[in-house]
Amino acid sequence: MDGFGLFDSSSGSDSDSDNEPAYSALPIPPPTALEFDAAYEHVHRVVHGHLEPLCTALSDRGEDAACAAYGEAYAALARHDSGGCIEIATPLAASAWDRLQTFAKRLSGSTPDGASSATGDGDEDEDERLIWRDLYIISQDMVALCSLEPRSVTDESARAALAATDRAFMLGGAVSLTQQLAALAAKSLPALDAVQSAPSVDSVESAAAKSAAAGTLIPTCDAALSADAPAIARCAAPPLSVKDFEAHYFLLKLPVVLEGATAAWSAASRVSGWRDVECFRRAFGHRTVPIEIGRHHEDSSWNEELVTIGEFVERYLIPSNARGVVPLELDHAQLREVGYLAQHALFDQLPGLREDYIVPPYCAALGELSNINAWIGTGGTVSPLHYDTYDNFLTQVAGTKYVRLYAEAESSKLYPGGGEESQGNISRVDVERPDGDAFPLFQGALYTETYLKEGDALFIPKGTWHYVRSLTTSISVNFWF
Ligand SMILES: O=C(O)CCC(=O)C(=O)O
């Protein structure tokens, strides 16, 4: 079962960049009644279209109350009773959310890299999870629309609408309906849009000095590899031609770091790029995102929170900048205040950011782009050892990460499994504290390693196991193809 057809395929942008972030635009005019009507039509169509199949699926599972609430919210929407619709759809979303929590620890319902992770009873569980997910998204979209009623929209209700669309994005990735509502809500907030100030005219030096003083600049790190394992191959800029990349790495399934890969990205601009995390707080501080708190999702203290980007910058990224480098040798028990916006479809949620990166040309030439995710976190984040079923460019925009790779051929020494939640693409071994008694072969597994630094793009062939730990505050974008 494939949900109820709410989802578009994820979309990326490969637009040319003028090396200035595109979201520092002039204020946008407020939405017109026509735009609202178009959104109303769209929501109405989706909510109506899903009423019967979702209700049948809910009733089949004895969830008549949820089905009834869905029907009532839809009826309120249809008679333009915004207050009534919000009153019913808000708790409906909350109960769908509670049900989703029983299906997976990760809100996206994914393993660290997107493999489905229903709790273990296979297809039945996954079907049910998709029902609650769709109900959640539809309820949030109803709340968003009803908060944007043109005659009564206020800053507060527009913010509530944006928060509802952000919650819908978390589960859905690119949903055209949610994108339409988010755009409408953003347009209803002229005061906030105005804060997206004109591009900075500072020089590189004064911009860096200002952001360093404010603690918002992501530090660099000059860690060097020990000689314990071979280093992953590197190619200095200028970039490899597609033909050379294909012949020397892609077809051979050989990992490689392409240096200088972000040179033409606005995101990497020294003056107004993402390295100064203030740019996110300034432009999108009021938007809500899911943050993983704690080192590892199997640690008891691991948790997920919804926070605004403003809070994330303030409570996690700025203190992490101040801590500087978190050495690899530091035992995980000592890692503090770790927060990770991990594998998030941020560029579907905030499409303005798509102008700031360029999709590596190899993706379209040698495959088909599947997903683009943001990975923004403090020093000390850990992505446990796992593999993906996509080829990947893990691209480092700011900060430094340690990456260790094991070829597919080493799989028998890596103990695939990872418990009920996994589809077998996560190793049961904790790379930082391997249990030699339980996993004796792990010690003999061969690996390569690197420090991924600003501007580096690491090609990780599909099926290659990877373990990643950040040494500083870090921003990466990965391209699965
Ligand atoms: O950077 C990370 O923490 C993990 C990245 C990753 O797993 C990926 O790009 O597939």
The ligand as a MOL file (V3000), in Angstrom:
LIG
                    3D

  0  0  0     0  0            999 V3000
M  V30 BEGIN CTAB
M  V30 COUNTS 10 9 0 0 0
M  V30 BEGIN ATOM
M  V30 1 O 25.8910 13.1200 7.8140 0
M  V30 2 C 25.2910 12.2750 8.4780 0
M  V30 3 O 25.1780 12.3620 9.7170 0
M  V30 4 C 24.7070 11.0780 7.8150 0
M  V30 5 C 24.6020 11.2260 6.3380 0
M  V30 6 C 24.0590 10.0120 5.6910 0
M  V30 7 O 23.8170 9.0000 6.3090 0
M  V30 8 C 23.8050 10.0310 4.2550 0
M  V30 9 O 24.0780 11.0200 3.5890 0
M  V30 10 O 23.3080 9.0070 3.7460 0
M  V30 END ATOM
M  V30 BEGIN BOND
M  V30 1 2 1 2
M  V30 2 1 2 3
M  V30 3 1 2 4
M  V30 4 1 4 5
M  V30 5 1 5 6
M  V30 6 2 6 7
M  V30 7 1 6 8
M  V30 8 2 8 9
M  V30 9 1 8 10
M  V30 END BOND
M  V30 END CTAB
M  END
